Amino acid sequence: MGLALWTVGQMARFWSGHPQVFISGAEADSRCLPLRDDPANWMRVTASACEELLQRGYDMAFVILDDHAPIAECNGEFLTNSMPRMMLEKDATLCLAVGPGPVLKRKGFFEECENYRFEKLSVDEPWKLALHPALWNLKKLHEILFHLMEKLPVPQQNPWAFERIGSSAAESGLSRDLLASCWRVDGWQSATKEAKKLHDLRDLYTRTILRAATMALRPIGLSAEKFKNRIAGLWHPRLGAYPCFWSGIMKKGALNGDYLFYASIKNRPELVGGIETLFPAQRA
């Protein structure tokens, strides 16, 4: 619960005027939705959250995991106005709030809507149901979750299976219609000026030098793998209307060392303020 509240605080910092926040899978805050299921069952808890929000009259919601806090200024107008209108116009299942940019390649094709470009992902594209911050059609999300829960045993009703199995019509048995309208924002176009600084020329230079250093370690018999892992954080920031750290703040139940390294090398203490007190002496 502490991580969720910390992420909500980061949203308040970087997303001015964000929509009302609801928290699922917990009970310790007034913003928590009724907890009717085992919080360890991510699919069941998320399906119940969809049901509750639909009953309250919502038809869309941003789904944001508790370790995907924003890492730079969000494009609030785009998130709260342009994205929902695009979702309605395209009858979209979801639209990811990060997309193609300096370190994320284009996978589909762009269509114009609301004076912005949106990338439509192929129905056969793996990981199109990625759980990076995204705006979801709640009825369609609930349908996907309900179908997967009927198909998968309880131990597999987790975010990873949702992303991997759910994205495949062949493996999941989901209707191709549900998977045929999955979108991403144009990461560079939808990002704010502040967010675009995540990938400035200095950052490109640093990544290039460190990549060269990684390669140079191999011929002299040194292990490059550990060094490569330590600098991985420079490739993880994702651009979009909601810029975030690709691998999340947590990794295998502990603070993500890549994220901490990134905050350190970029001299951005606001990205870690308070988080290490929640998970003392933990780093993965």
N, C-alpha and C positions, 0 to 999 in steps of 0.2 A: 504493500500500500504506500509505503514511503516513496518508492520510485515513481509511482503514478502521480503523487502530489508534487514531487519535484518537477516532473515533466509538465504538469499543469502550470507550475510557476514559470517555467521556461517559455511556455506558450504565451503567458501574459506578457513576458518580456519582449518576445519577438513577433507576436501576432496581435497587433492592436485591433480591438473590436471583434475578437474571435467569437463564434457562436457559443451558446450555452454548452457547458461541459457536463457530460454524464460519465460515470465510472462504473464499469461492470466487473464482476468477480470479487467484490470486496464489500464491506459493510461499515467501515469506520469513518465515513464522511457523509455529509448531507447530500452530496452530489452522486452518491452511489445509487444505482438502480437496485430494485429488490433482488436479493440473492436467493434463488430457488434451487440451485444445482451445486454439485461438487465443483468448487472453484478450480480444481485441477483439470477438469474437462473443458478445455478451451472452446471446442465447437459447441457444446451444450450451453455454456454460459453465454456465448456470443449469440446463439440462436434465441435464447431467452431475452437478451437485450434487444434484439430486433423486434421480437413480439411486443415487448413493453413500449418501445418507441413508436411502433406502428399504432398501438392502441392509443397513444397520446397524440396522434395525428401527424407524426413526422413521416415523410416518404423517402428522405435521403439523410445520410449522416456520414461525417468523416470518421473513418475507423483508423485509430492511431494506437499502436502498441505502446506500452508504458515505457519502453526504452528507446522510443523514436522521438525525442524532443527536437524541436527546431534548433539549428545551429547558426542562423543568421536571420535577418529581417524577412518576414513572410510578405507575400503580395496579398494583403487582406482583401482588397477590392476584387481581385481575380478569383480568389478562393470562395468568397461569399456571394458573388454575383455571376461572373462569367462561367465558372465551372458548373453551377447548378443549371443554368440556362442551356449549356451545351448538353448536359446529361438528358434534359427533357427533349431537346431537339433530336438527338441521336438515339433516344430510348436506350441509353447506355446501361450496362451492368455496373461498371465502375470507371473511374478516371483517376489514375495515379497522379499525385501532386508533384512528382519528380519525373524527369524525362531526359531525352538526349541532350548532351552537353559535352564539355571537354573530356570527360572520362567515361561517358555512357553513350554507346553507339546507337544510332537509329536502327529500329527493327521493322517498323511498318511503313505506312505512308501517311502523309499529312493531309488534313482537311481543314479548311478555314471555318471558323465559327466565332462570333463575338469579337471579330478583328484579331483573333489569336489563332495560332496553328495548334491542332491537336493530332496526336499520332494514334492511328487505329492499328491495333495489334492483330496479327493473323490468328485465326481460330486455332491454328496448329502451333502457335508460338508457346514454348514452355515458359512457366513462371509468370504468365500474364495475370494470375491471381495473387501476385506478390503482396505481402502484407506491409509494404511501405505505406506511409500515409496516403490515403485515397478517399475520394468521395464515392459512396456506394448507394445504389438503389436498394433500399432495405428489403423489399419483397423478394428481389432476385437474390440478395445475399442469404436471406432466410431459406429460400428454395435450395440453394447450393448446399448450405449447411445441413439441412434436413436430409437431403439425398445422401450426402457423405456419411452422416451418422447412421443411416440405415445400412450402408454398405460396409463401413469400417468397424472393427472391434473398438471398444472403449479406449484401450491404450494408444490407439492410433488417431484418436480424435483430437489432434493437436495442430498448432499452426503450420508446422513443417509439412504434414500430410495434406493440409488444406491447400497450401501453395503448390506442392509438387503433383499430387494426385488430382486435385481439383482442376488444375490447368489443362489436363489431358482428357479430352472427350473419350478417347478409347479406353483409358485406364479407369476413369471415374464413372463412365456411363452417363454423364451429364448431357443434357440437350445441347447440341452445337449452337442453337440459337442463343443460349445463355452466354456462351463463350465467344460469340461472333461480334459482340459489341463491347470490347474491352479497350480502353484508351489510356494514353499518357499525355501529359502536357508536353509542350516543347520546353525543355528544361531551361535553355538559355533565354528564350523570348519571355517566358513567364516569370523569371527571377527578378528580384529587385536589384538596384545598383549595388547595394551592400552585399547581397548574396553572390553577385558575380565576382566580387573580390576574393571569394573562396578559391578561385582559379585564375589569379592574376599572373603576369609574366614572371614574377618572382617565384611563385608557386611552381610554375612550369619548369623554371630553371632548377629549382631544388629537386623536383621529381626526376629530372633528367640526370643530374649529377649523382643522385643516390642510386638510380638504376644502373648507371655506369659503374659505380663503386661496387654494387652487388655482383655485376658480371666480372669485375676485376678480381674478386675474391676467389673465384673458382680455379683459375690456372695455378694459383700458388698453394692450392691444397687446403685452404681454409673453408670452413662450413659457411656457405652463404645463406642457408635457409633461415637461420635464426635472425641474421641481419635483415634479410628481406622481409620477414614477418614484422620486425620492429618498425620498418618504414612504410608498411602497408597502409597505415592511416592516411598517408598523403593521397591515396587513390580512392578513399572511401567517401568523401563529401559528395553528395548528390545535389545537383541544381534543380530548381523548379520553384513553383509558387510557395512550397513548404520545404525549404532546404533542410536536409537531414544527413546523418551519418549512416552510410549504407549498412554496415554490420551491426549497428545499434550501440547503445551505451553499455549493454551487458553482453557477456559471452560465457557460456557454460556456467551460469550461475554466479559469476563474479564480474567485477568491473572490466570492461574491454580495454586491454592495454593499448590497442591501436588508437582508441578514442582519447585516452589520457595522453598518449604521445602526441597526437594531433593538436590537442588543446595547448600542450606545452610548447611545441615547436612554432606554433602560430601566435604564441603569447596571448592567449585568450582565456584568462582565468574565469570569465563569466560562464564558460561552458562546463566548468567542473565545480563551481562554488556550491558547497553543501553536499555534493554527491558522495565524496569520499567519507564523510562522517556517517552516511547511511550504511556503507559497506567497508568498514575499516579493515586494513590489512588484506584486502582481497583484490586480486588482479589476475586476469587471464590473458 
